[in-house]
Amino acid sequence: MVTITKDTIIGDILDIAPETAPAFLEIGMHCLGCPASRNETVEQACQVHDESVDDLVKKLNELIEANRK
């Protein structure tokens, strides 16, 4: 199983777990297809969008785990 951290690249997350896209969209990260955003870490994106990196990392890992069962 893959574990997402604050240093994981958003593009990598979307490639291995596309079901996580709604979690990014919910917090205002609407340009997921943009080359710049796909190369950001989760932490960098959360800083730009003034969101909690810990909360998003937790949610992403929960989504991935739920979809692997």
N, CA, C and O atoms as a Maestro MAE file, in Angstrom:
{
 s_m_m2io_version
 :::
 2.0.0
}

f_m_ct {
 s_m_title
 :::
 protein
 m_atom[276] {
  # First column is atom index #
  i_m_mmod_type
  r_m_x_coord
  r_m_y_coord
  r_m_z_coord
  i_m_residue_number
  s_m_chain_name
  s_m_pdb_residue_name
  s_m_pdb_atom_name
  i_m_atomic_number
  :::
  1 25 0.840 -1.190 0.000 1 A "MET " " N  " 7
  2 3 0.000 0.000 0.000 1 A "MET " " CA " 6
  3 2 0.881 1.247 0.000 1 A "MET " " C  " 6
  4 15 1.961 1.261 0.590 1 A "MET " " O  " 8
  5 25 0.414 2.261 -0.653 2 A "VAL " " N  " 7
  6 3 1.097 3.548 -0.717 2 A "VAL " " CA " 6
  7 2 0.653 4.397 0.470 2 A "VAL " " C  " 6
  8 15 -0.526 4.418 0.823 2 A "VAL " " O  " 8
  9 25 1.592 5.084 1.071 3 A "THR " " N  " 7
  10 3 1.258 6.017 2.147 3 A "THR " " CA " 6
  11 2 1.645 7.412 1.697 3 A "THR " " C  " 6
  12 15 2.796 7.667 1.340 3 A "THR " " O  " 8
  13 25 0.680 8.306 1.717 4 A "ILE " " N  " 7
  14 3 0.891 9.690 1.331 4 A "ILE " " CA " 6
  15 2 1.494 10.446 2.511 4 A "ILE " " C  " 6
  16 15 1.076 10.265 3.655 4 A "ILE " " O  " 8
  17 25 2.477 11.294 2.222 5 A "THR " " N  " 7
  18 3 3.062 12.172 3.222 5 A "THR " " CA " 6
  19 2 2.967 13.596 2.711 5 A "THR " " C  " 6
  20 15 2.520 13.833 1.589 5 A "THR " " O  " 8
  21 25 3.390 14.543 3.536 6 A "LYS " " N  " 7
  22 3 3.349 15.950 3.118 6 A "LYS " " CA " 6
  23 2 4.315 16.219 1.970 6 A "LYS " " C  " 6
  24 15 4.184 17.230 1.280 6 A "LYS " " O  " 8
  25 25 5.282 15.331 1.756 7 A "ASP " " N  " 7
  26 3 6.275 15.501 0.699 7 A "ASP " " CA " 6
  27 2 5.924 14.780 -0.598 7 A "ASP " " C  " 6
  28 15 6.682 14.845 -1.566 7 A "ASP " " O  " 8
  29 25 4.784 14.095 -0.625 8 A "THR " " N  " 7
  30 3 4.378 13.375 -1.827 8 A "THR " " CA " 6
  31 2 3.930 14.377 -2.894 8 A "THR " " C  " 6
  32 15 3.249 15.359 -2.598 8 A "THR " " O  " 8
  33 25 4.324 14.110 -4.127 9 A "ILE " " N  " 7
  34 3 3.978 14.967 -5.263 9 A "ILE " " CA " 6
  35 2 2.522 14.707 -5.672 9 A "ILE " " C  " 6
  36 15 2.100 13.557 -5.801 9 A "ILE " " O  " 8
  37 25 1.773 15.777 -5.873 10 A "ILE " " N  " 7
  38 3 0.349 15.656 -6.200 10 A "ILE " " CA " 6
  39 2 0.133 14.835 -7.470 10 A "ILE " " C  " 6
  40 15 -0.772 14.001 -7.513 10 A "ILE " " O  " 8
  41 25 0.937 15.054 -8.491 11 A "GLY " " N  " 7
  42 3 0.792 14.277 -9.726 11 A "GLY " " CA " 6
  43 2 0.954 12.787 -9.495 11 A "GLY " " C  " 6
  44 15 0.253 11.980 -10.103 11 A "GLY " " O  " 8
  45 25 1.878 12.421 -8.614 12 A "ASP " " N  " 7
  46 3 2.072 11.005 -8.289 12 A "ASP " " CA " 6
  47 2 0.839 10.439 -7.595 12 A "ASP " " C  " 6
  48 15 0.419 9.317 -7.875 12 A "ASP " " O  " 8
  49 25 0.269 11.219 -6.696 13 A "ILE " " N  " 7
  50 3 -0.940 10.769 -5.988 13 A "ILE " " CA " 6
  51 2 -2.062 10.527 -6.985 13 A "ILE " " C  " 6
  52 15 -2.723 9.489 -6.942 13 A "ILE " " O  " 8
  53 25 -2.277 11.483 -7.882 14 A "LEU " " N  " 7
  54 3 -3.367 11.360 -8.849 14 A "LEU " " CA " 6
  55 2 -3.144 10.202 -9.816 14 A "LEU " " C  " 6
  56 15 -4.103 9.578 -10.269 14 A "LEU " " O  " 8
  57 25 -1.886 9.912 -10.133 15 A "ASP " " N  " 7
  58 3 -1.594 8.793 -11.026 15 A "ASP " " CA " 6
  59 2 -1.902 7.446 -10.373 15 A "ASP " " C  " 6
  60 15 -2.439 6.547 -11.021 15 A "ASP " " O  " 8
  61 25 -1.566 7.309 -9.100 16 A "ILE " " N  " 7
  62 3 -1.774 6.016 -8.437 16 A "ILE " " CA " 6
  63 2 -3.135 5.889 -7.765 16 A "ILE " " C  " 6
  64 15 -3.611 4.780 -7.520 16 A "ILE " " O  " 8
  65 25 -3.765 7.035 -7.464 17 A "ALA " " N  " 7
  66 3 -5.048 7.004 -6.759 17 A "ALA " " CA " 6
  67 2 -5.948 8.144 -7.242 17 A "ALA " " C  " 6
  68 15 -6.167 9.113 -6.514 17 A "ALA " " O  " 8
  69 25 -6.466 8.032 -8.463 18 A "PRO " " N  " 7
  70 3 -7.295 9.116 -9.006 18 A "PRO " " CA " 6
  71 2 -8.540 9.400 -8.177 18 A "PRO " " C  " 6
  72 15 -9.137 10.470 -8.295 18 A "PRO " " O  " 8
  73 25 -8.927 8.456 -7.347 19 A "GLU " " N  " 7
  74 3 -10.104 8.665 -6.495 19 A "GLU " " CA " 6
  75 2 -9.883 9.761 -5.454 19 A "GLU " " C  " 6
  76 15 -10.826 10.172 -4.778 19 A "GLU " " O  " 8
  77 25 -8.652 10.233 -5.323 20 A "THR " " N  " 7
  78 3 -8.358 11.300 -4.358 20 A "THR " " CA " 6
  79 2 -8.639 12.689 -4.912 20 A "THR " " C  " 6
  80 15 -8.630 13.659 -4.154 20 A "THR " " O  " 8
  81 25 -8.888 12.812 -6.210 21 A "ALA " " N  " 7
  82 3 -9.102 14.128 -6.823 21 A "ALA " " CA " 6
  83 2 -10.160 14.964 -6.098 21 A "ALA " " C  " 6
  84 15 -9.934 16.154 -5.883 21 A "ALA " " O  " 8
  85 25 -11.309 14.388 -5.710 22 A "PRO " " N  " 7
  86 3 -12.305 15.206 -5.022 22 A "PRO " " CA " 6
  87 2 -11.797 15.851 -3.719 22 A "PRO " " C  " 6
  88 15 -12.240 16.939 -3.352 22 A "PRO " " O  " 8
  89 25 -10.881 15.187 -3.036 23 A "ALA " " N  " 7
  90 3 -10.339 15.753 -1.796 23 A "ALA " " CA " 6
  91 2 -9.567 17.041 -2.092 23 A "ALA " " C  " 6
  92 15 -9.626 17.997 -1.319 23 A "ALA " " O  " 8
  93 25 -8.851 17.061 -3.201 24 A "PHE " " N  " 7
  94 3 -8.135 18.273 -3.604 24 A "PHE " " CA " 6
  95 2 -9.119 19.359 -4.034 24 A "PHE " " C  " 6
  96 15 -8.967 20.525 -3.670 24 A "PHE " " O  " 8
  97 25 -10.118 18.970 -4.802 25 A "LEU " " N  " 7
  98 3 -11.099 19.935 -5.284 25 A "LEU " " CA " 6
  99 2 -11.878 20.570 -4.136 25 A "LEU " " C  " 6
  100 15 -12.191 21.759 -4.182 25 A "LEU " " O  " 8
  101 25 -12.192 19.785 -3.110 26 A "GLU " " N  " 7
  102 3 -12.951 20.286 -1.957 26 A "GLU " " CA " 6
  103 2 -12.258 21.433 -1.233 26 A "GLU " " C  " 6
  104 15 -12.921 22.280 -0.634 26 A "GLU " " O  " 8
  105 25 -10.937 21.465 -1.285 27 A "ILE " " N  " 7
  106 3 -10.233 22.532 -0.572 27 A "ILE " " CA " 6
  107 2 -9.723 23.616 -1.521 27 A "ILE " " C  " 6
  108 15 -8.866 24.421 -1.157 27 A "ILE " " O  " 8
  109 25 -10.261 23.627 -2.739 28 A "GLY " " N  " 7
  110 3 -9.969 24.717 -3.656 28 A "GLY " " CA " 6
  111 2 -8.836 24.496 -4.631 28 A "GLY " " C  " 6
  112 15 -8.431 25.430 -5.323 28 A "GLY " " O  " 8
  113 25 -8.313 23.286 -4.705 29 A "MET " " N  " 7
  114 3 -7.238 22.998 -5.662 29 A "MET " " CA " 6
  115 2 -7.876 22.552 -6.970 29 A "MET " " C  " 6
  116 15 -7.976 21.359 -7.257 29 A "MET " " O  " 8
  117 25 -8.307 23.540 -7.762 30 A "HIS " " N  " 7
  118 3 -9.096 23.250 -8.953 30 A "HIS " " CA " 6
  119 2 -8.285 23.009 -10.216 30 A "HIS " " C  " 6
  120 15 -8.845 22.537 -11.205 30 A "HIS " " O  " 8
  121 25 -7.005 23.308 -10.229 31 A "CYS " " N  " 7
  122 3 -6.266 23.096 -11.480 31 A "CYS " " CA " 6
  123 2 -5.344 21.883 -11.353 31 A "CYS " " C  " 6
  124 15 -4.127 21.989 -11.505 31 A "CYS " " O  " 8
  125 25 -5.944 20.744 -11.073 32 A "LEU " " N  " 7
  126 3 -5.175 19.512 -10.881 32 A "LEU " " CA " 6
  127 2 -4.472 19.048 -12.150 32 A "LEU " " C  " 6
  128 15 -3.493 18.306 -12.071 32 A "LEU " " O  " 8
  129 25 -4.945 19.464 -13.306 33 A "GLY " " N  " 7
  130 3 -4.310 19.084 -14.552 33 A "GLY " " CA " 6
  131 2 -3.179 20.017 -14.950 33 A "GLY " " C  " 6
  132 15 -2.434 19.728 -15.887 33 A "GLY " " O  " 8
  133 25 -3.047 21.119 -14.257 34 A "CYS " " N  " 7
  134 3 -2.013 22.100 -14.548 34 A "CYS " " CA " 6
  135 2 -0.644 21.505 -14.222 34 A "CYS " " C  " 6
  136 15 -0.461 20.942 -13.143 34 A "CYS " " O  " 8
  137 25 0.320 21.620 -15.139 35 A "PRO " " N  " 7
  138 3 1.650 21.047 -14.878 35 A "PRO " " CA " 6
  139 2 2.281 21.551 -13.580 35 A "PRO " " C  " 6
  140 15 2.949 20.784 -12.886 35 A "PRO " " O  " 8
  141 25 2.085 22.797 -13.249 36 A "ALA " " N  " 7
  142 3 2.683 23.337 -12.019 36 A "ALA " " CA " 6
  143 2 2.102 22.655 -10.786 36 A "ALA " " C  " 6
  144 15 2.849 22.270 -9.886 36 A "ALA " " O  " 8
  145 25 0.795 22.502 -10.733 37 A "SER " " N  " 7
  146 3 0.184 21.905 -9.538 37 A "SER " " CA " 6
  147 2 0.515 20.422 -9.430 37 A "SER " " C  " 6
  148 15 0.645 19.903 -8.321 37 A "SER " " O  " 8
  149 25 0.650 19.743 -10.534 38 A "ARG " " N  " 7
  150 3 0.969 18.309 -10.496 38 A "ARG " " CA " 6
  151 2 2.371 18.060 -9.962 38 A "ARG " " C  " 6
  152 15 2.671 16.954 -9.512 38 A "ARG " " O  " 8
  153 25 3.228 19.062 -10.004 39 A "ASN " " N  " 7
  154 3 4.602 18.910 -9.521 39 A "ASN " " CA " 6
  155 2 4.815 19.448 -8.114 39 A "ASN " " C  " 6
  156 15 5.932 19.417 -7.599 39 A "ASN " " O  " 8
  157 25 3.753 19.940 -7.492 40 A "GLU " " N  " 7
  158 3 3.850 20.431 -6.112 40 A "GLU " " CA " 6
  159 2 3.728 19.275 -5.136 40 A "GLU " " C  " 6
  160 15 3.121 18.247 -5.436 40 A "GLU " " O  " 8
  161 25 4.315 19.462 -3.966 41 A "THR " " N  " 7
  162 3 4.076 18.505 -2.890 41 A "THR " " CA " 6
  163 2 2.743 18.849 -2.240 41 A "THR " " C  " 6
  164 15 2.202 19.936 -2.445 41 A "THR " " O  " 8
  165 25 2.228 17.929 -1.468 42 A "VAL " " N  " 7
  166 3 0.988 18.187 -0.732 42 A "VAL " " CA " 6
  167 2 1.186 19.392 0.185 42 A "VAL " " C  " 6
  168 15 0.301 20.241 0.296 42 A "VAL " " O  " 8
  169 25 2.333 19.469 0.836 43 A "GLU " " N  " 7
  170 3 2.597 20.570 1.743 43 A "GLU " " CA " 6
  171 2 2.619 21.917 1.005 43 A "GLU " " C  " 6
  172 15 2.055 22.895 1.495 43 A "GLU " " O  " 8
  173 25 3.254 21.976 -0.150 44 A "GLN " " N  " 7
  174 3 3.305 23.218 -0.913 44 A "GLN " " CA " 6
  175 2 1.901 23.661 -1.325 44 A "GLN " " C  " 6
  176 15 1.566 24.841 -1.223 44 A "GLN " " O  " 8
  177 25 1.098 22.737 -1.779 45 A "ALA " " N  " 7
  178 3 -0.263 23.064 -2.198 45 A "ALA " " CA " 6
  179 2 -1.093 23.559 -1.018 45 A "ALA " " C  " 6
  180 15 -1.869 24.505 -1.155 45 A "ALA " " O  " 8
  181 25 -0.931 22.929 0.126 46 A "CYS " " N  " 7
  182 3 -1.687 23.351 1.305 46 A "CYS " " CA " 6
  183 2 -1.266 24.747 1.756 46 A "CYS " " C  " 6
  184 15 -2.100 25.527 2.217 46 A "CYS " " O  " 8
  185 25 -0.002 25.061 1.629 47 A "GLN " " N  " 7
  186 3 0.467 26.406 1.991 47 A "GLN " " CA " 6
  187 2 -0.184 27.443 1.089 47 A "GLN " " C  " 6
  188 15 -0.641 28.480 1.569 47 A "GLN " " O  " 8
  189 25 -0.232 27.178 -0.204 48 A "VAL " " N  " 7
  190 3 -0.823 28.114 -1.161 48 A "VAL " " CA " 6
  191 2 -2.314 28.307 -0.890 48 A "VAL " " C  " 6
  192 15 -2.839 29.412 -1.032 48 A "VAL " " O  " 8
  193 25 -2.988 27.234 -0.503 49 A "HIS " " N  " 7
  194 3 -4.437 27.279 -0.298 49 A "HIS " " CA " 6
  195 2 -4.834 27.448 1.162 49 A "HIS " " C  " 6
  196 15 -6.011 27.334 1.505 49 A "HIS " " O  " 8
  197 25 -3.860 27.718 2.019 50 A "ASP " " N  " 7
  198 3 -4.107 27.950 3.442 50 A "ASP " " CA " 6
  199 2 -4.941 26.835 4.075 50 A "ASP " " C  " 6
  200 15 -5.945 27.079 4.745 50 A "ASP " " O  " 8
  201 25 -4.488 25.610 3.837 51 A "GLU " " N  " 7
  202 3 -5.156 24.428 4.374 51 A "GLU " " CA " 6
  203 2 -4.199 23.652 5.260 51 A "GLU " " C  " 6
  204 15 -2.983 23.807 5.152 51 A "GLU " " O  " 8
  205 25 -4.736 22.828 6.124 52 A "SER " " N  " 7
  206 3 -3.929 22.001 7.016 52 A "SER " " CA " 6
  207 2 -3.367 20.807 6.254 52 A "SER " " C  " 6
  208 15 -4.121 19.980 5.741 52 A "SER " " O  " 8
  209 25 -2.053 20.721 6.183 53 A "VAL " " N  " 7
  210 3 -1.427 19.599 5.489 53 A "VAL " " CA " 6
  211 2 -1.711 18.283 6.211 53 A "VAL " " C  " 6
  212 15 -1.916 17.254 5.568 53 A "VAL " " O  " 8
  213 25 -1.723 18.315 7.524 54 A "ASP " " N  " 7
  214 3 -1.989 17.086 8.284 54 A "ASP " " CA " 6
  215 2 -3.386 16.559 8.013 54 A "ASP " " C  " 6
  216 15 -3.583 15.352 7.869 54 A "ASP " " O  " 8
  217 25 -4.365 17.468 7.943 55 A "ASP " " N  " 7
  218 3 -5.741 17.043 7.675 55 A "ASP " " CA " 6
  219 2 -5.868 16.445 6.277 55 A "ASP " " C  " 6
  220 15 -6.534 15.427 6.088 55 A "ASP " " O  " 8
  221 25 -5.228 17.082 5.300 56 A "LEU " " N  " 7
  222 3 -5.337 16.580 3.936 56 A "LEU " " CA " 6
  223 2 -4.613 15.245 3.783 56 A "LEU " " C  " 6
  224 15 -5.136 14.337 3.137 56 A "LEU " " O  " 8
  225 25 -3.443 15.110 4.355 57 A "VAL " " N  " 7
  226 3 -2.708 13.847 4.282 57 A "VAL " " CA " 6
  227 2 -3.547 12.719 4.885 57 A "VAL " " C  " 6
  228 15 -3.634 11.630 4.318 57 A "VAL " " O  " 8
  229 25 -4.153 12.986 6.018 58 A "LYS " " N  " 7
  230 3 -5.002 11.979 6.667 58 A "LYS " " CA " 6
  231 2 -6.165 11.583 5.758 58 A "LYS " " C  " 6
  232 15 -6.456 10.399 5.595 58 A "LYS " " O  " 8
  233 25 -6.821 12.575 5.174 59 A "LYS " " N  " 7
  234 3 -7.964 12.307 4.309 59 A "LYS " " CA " 6
  235 2 -7.541 11.514 3.064 59 A "LYS " " C  " 6
  236 15 -8.232 10.577 2.662 59 A "LYS " " O  " 8
  237 25 -6.420 11.885 2.461 60 A "LEU " " N  " 7
  238 3 -5.944 11.172 1.270 60 A "LEU " " CA " 6
  239 2 -5.644 9.715 1.584 60 A "LEU " " C  " 6
  240 15 -6.020 8.824 0.823 60 A "LEU " " O  " 8
  241 25 -4.973 9.472 2.691 61 A "ASN " " N  " 7
  242 3 -4.653 8.089 3.072 61 A "ASN " " CA " 6
  243 2 -5.916 7.297 3.388 61 A "ASN " " C  " 6
  244 15 -5.988 6.106 3.084 61 A "ASN " " O  " 8
  245 25 -6.901 7.933 3.987 62 A "GLU " " N  " 7
  246 3 -8.170 7.249 4.273 62 A "GLU " " CA " 6
  247 2 -8.891 6.891 2.979 62 A "GLU " " C  " 6
  248 15 -9.443 5.797 2.859 62 A "GLU " " O  " 8
  249 25 -8.889 7.811 2.002 63 A "LEU " " N  " 7
  250 3 -9.527 7.535 0.718 63 A "LEU " " CA " 6
  251 2 -8.845 6.377 0.003 63 A "LEU " " C  " 6
  252 15 -9.512 5.499 -0.545 63 A "LEU " " O  " 8
  253 25 -7.540 6.376 0.009 64 A "ILE " " N  " 7
  254 3 -6.795 5.301 -0.657 64 A "ILE " " CA " 6
  255 2 -7.067 3.967 0.020 64 A "ILE " " C  " 6
  256 15 -7.302 2.962 -0.651 64 A "ILE " " O  " 8
  257 25 -7.036 3.956 1.335 65 A "GLU " " N  " 7
  258 3 -7.293 2.721 2.087 65 A "GLU " " CA " 6
  259 2 -8.709 2.206 1.808 65 A "GLU " " C  " 6
  260 15 -8.893 1.008 1.596 65 A "GLU " " O  " 8
  261 25 -9.701 3.083 1.806 66 A "ALA " " N  " 7
  262 3 -11.082 2.686 1.578 66 A "ALA " " CA " 6
  263 2 -11.267 2.091 0.184 66 A "ALA " " C  " 6
  264 15 -12.074 1.180 -0.001 66 A "ALA " " O  " 8
  265 25 -10.533 2.596 -0.784 67 A "ASN " " N  " 7
  266 3 -10.673 2.103 -2.160 67 A "ASN " " CA " 6
  267 2 -9.849 0.856 -2.422 67 A "ASN " " C  " 6
  268 15 -10.001 0.242 -3.478 67 A "ASN " " O  " 8
  269 25 -8.993 0.465 -1.512 68 A "ARG " " N  " 7
  270 3 -8.180 -0.740 -1.689 68 A "ARG " " CA " 6
  271 2 -8.859 -1.960 -1.083 68 A "ARG " " C  " 6
  272 15 -8.415 -3.089 -1.297 68 A "ARG " " O  " 8
  273 25 -9.918 -1.744 -0.339 69 A "LYS " " N  " 7
  274 3 -10.623 -2.878 0.319 69 A "LYS " " CA " 6
  275 2 -11.597 -3.529 -0.614 69 A "LYS " " C  " 6
  276 15 -12.270 -4.487 -0.234 69 A "LYS " " O  " 8
  :::
 }
 m_bond[275] {
  # First column is bond index #
  i_m_from
  i_m_to
  i_m_order
  :::
  1 1 2 1
  2 2 3 1
  3 3 4 2
  4 3 5 1
  5 5 6 1
  6 6 7 1
  7 7 8 2
  8 7 9 1
  9 9 10 1
  10 10 11 1
  11 11 12 2
  12 11 13 1
  13 13 14 1
  14 14 15 1
  15 15 16 2
  16 15 17 1
  17 17 18 1
  18 18 19 1
  19 19 20 2
  20 19 21 1
  21 21 22 1
  22 22 23 1
  23 23 24 2
  24 23 25 1
  25 25 26 1
  26 26 27 1
  27 27 28 2
  28 27 29 1
  29 29 30 1
  30 30 31 1
  31 31 32 2
  32 31 33 1
  33 33 34 1
  34 34 35 1
  35 35 36 2
  36 35 37 1
  37 37 38 1
  38 38 39 1
  39 39 40 2
  40 39 41 1
  41 41 42 1
  42 42 43 1
  43 43 44 2
  44 43 45 1
  45 45 46 1
  46 46 47 1
  47 47 48 2
  48 47 49 1
  49 49 50 1
  50 50 51 1
  51 51 52 2
  52 51 53 1
  53 53 54 1
  54 54 55 1
  55 55 56 2
  56 55 57 1
  57 57 58 1
  58 58 59 1
  59 59 60 2
  60 59 61 1
  61 61 62 1
  62 62 63 1
  63 63 64 2
  64 63 65 1
  65 65 66 1
  66 66 67 1
  67 67 68 2
  68 67 69 1
  69 69 70 1
  70 70 71 1
  71 71 72 2
  72 71 73 1
  73 73 74 1
  74 74 75 1
  75 75 76 2
  76 75 77 1
  77 77 78 1
  78 78 79 1
  79 79 80 2
  80 79 81 1
  81 81 82 1
  82 82 83 1
  83 83 84 2
  84 83 85 1
  85 85 86 1
  86 86 87 1
  87 87 88 2
  88 87 89 1
  89 89 90 1
  90 90 91 1
  91 91 92 2
  92 91 93 1
  93 93 94 1
  94 94 95 1
  95 95 96 2
  96 95 97 1
  97 97 98 1
  98 98 99 1
  99 99 100 2
  100 99 101 1
  101 101 102 1
  102 102 103 1
  103 103 104 2
  104 103 105 1
  105 105 106 1
  106 106 107 1
  107 107 108 2
  108 107 109 1
  109 109 110 1
  110 110 111 1
  111 111 112 2
  112 111 113 1
  113 113 114 1
  114 114 115 1
  115 115 116 2
  116 115 117 1
  117 117 118 1
  118 118 119 1
  119 119 120 2
  120 119 121 1
  121 121 122 1
  122 122 123 1
  123 123 124 2
  124 123 125 1
  125 125 126 1
  126 126 127 1
  127 127 128 2
  128 127 129 1
  129 129 130 1
  130 130 131 1
  131 131 132 2
  132 131 133 1
  133 133 134 1
  134 134 135 1
  135 135 136 2
  136 135 137 1
  137 137 138 1
  138 138 139 1
  139 139 140 2
  140 139 141 1
  141 141 142 1
  142 142 143 1
  143 143 144 2
  144 143 145 1
  145 145 146 1
  146 146 147 1
  147 147 148 2
  148 147 149 1
  149 149 150 1
  150 150 151 1
  151 151 152 2
  152 151 153 1
  153 153 154 1
  154 154 155 1
  155 155 156 2
  156 155 157 1
  157 157 158 1
  158 158 159 1
  159 159 160 2
  160 159 161 1
  161 161 162 1
  162 162 163 1
  163 163 164 2
  164 163 165 1
  165 165 166 1
  166 166 167 1
  167 167 168 2
  168 167 169 1
  169 169 170 1
  170 170 171 1
  171 171 172 2
  172 171 173 1
  173 173 174 1
  174 174 175 1
  175 175 176 2
  176 175 177 1
  177 177 178 1
  178 178 179 1
  179 179 180 2
  180 179 181 1
  181 181 182 1
  182 182 183 1
  183 183 184 2
  184 183 185 1
  185 185 186 1
  186 186 187 1
  187 187 188 2
  188 187 189 1
  189 189 190 1
  190 190 191 1
  191 191 192 2
  192 191 193 1
  193 193 194 1
  194 194 195 1
  195 195 196 2
  196 195 197 1
  197 197 198 1
  198 198 199 1
  199 199 200 2
  200 199 201 1
  201 201 202 1
  202 202 203 1
  203 203 204 2
  204 203 205 1
  205 205 206 1
  206 206 207 1
  207 207 208 2
  208 207 209 1
  209 209 210 1
  210 210 211 1
  211 211 212 2
  212 211 213 1
  213 213 214 1
  214 214 215 1
  215 215 216 2
  216 215 217 1
  217 217 218 1
  218 218 219 1
  219 219 220 2
  220 219 221 1
  221 221 222 1
  222 222 223 1
  223 223 224 2
  224 223 225 1
  225 225 226 1
  226 226 227 1
  227 227 228 2
  228 227 229 1
  229 229 230 1
  230 230 231 1
  231 231 232 2
  232 231 233 1
  233 233 234 1
  234 234 235 1
  235 235 236 2
  236 235 237 1
  237 237 238 1
  238 238 239 1
  239 239 240 2
  240 239 241 1
  241 241 242 1
  242 242 243 1
  243 243 244 2
  244 243 245 1
  245 245 246 1
  246 246 247 1
  247 247 248 2
  248 247 249 1
  249 249 250 1
  250 250 251 1
  251 251 252 2
  252 251 253 1
  253 253 254 1
  254 254 255 1
  255 255 256 2
  256 255 257 1
  257 257 258 1
  258 258 259 1
  259 259 260 2
  260 259 261 1
  261 261 262 1
  262 262 263 1
  263 263 264 2
  264 263 265 1
  265 265 266 1
  266 266 267 1
  267 267 268 2
  268 267 269 1
  269 269 270 1
  270 270 271 1
  271 271 272 2
  272 271 273 1
  273 273 274 1
  274 274 275 1
  275 275 276 2
  :::
 }
}
